[in-house]
Amino acid sequence: MYYCFLDTPIGELLLAGEDGALSMIGFPKGSMRREPEADWIFNEQPLAEVCRQLREYFAGDRQAFDIPLQLGGTEFQVSVLEALQQIPYGQTTSYGEIARRIGRPKAVRAVGAANGRNPIPIVVPCHRVIGSTGDLTGFGGGLDTKEALLRLEAEHTQDLL
């Protein structure tokens, strides 16, 4: 597994992947904070395109990612991650709506758990999922990070109008 770090407005992200696909983004804080594992190899080159697209995203110049992803997990978890990728830039949805979209309307809590284990946040936009009441709910990078990502998208969505 190759890894590198990327400085962003929300802090230094840890990026990791192999075989041309991104498999992990780690936040600088929160439950999704990660450190490189002992057998990982520091090499920015295999992740150069990921870094470029993330820089464009944080600059407000990119709304969708075109990066090969290595989505891990159960069939259910992968279905949730795929549904997350369908949430438009600058918009939010609820856990219940994701559950309905994947054909499991009673699996709201399981959707929340799968969302919380998303190994590729930002690119797989789990930050766009909020509580049914409109409240921001748990986020692996911390609620302030979730709020910052939503604010960034809202600001740049306004630029497009």
Secondary structure, 3 states (H helix, E strand, C coil): CEEEEEEECCEEEEEEEECCEEEEEEECCCCCECCCCCCCEECCHHHHHHHHHHHHHHCCCCCCCCCCECCCCCHHHHHHHHHHCCCCCCCCEEHHHHHHHCCCCCCHHHHHHHHHCCCCCCCCCHHHEECCCCCCCCCCCCHHHHHHHHHHHHHHHHHHC
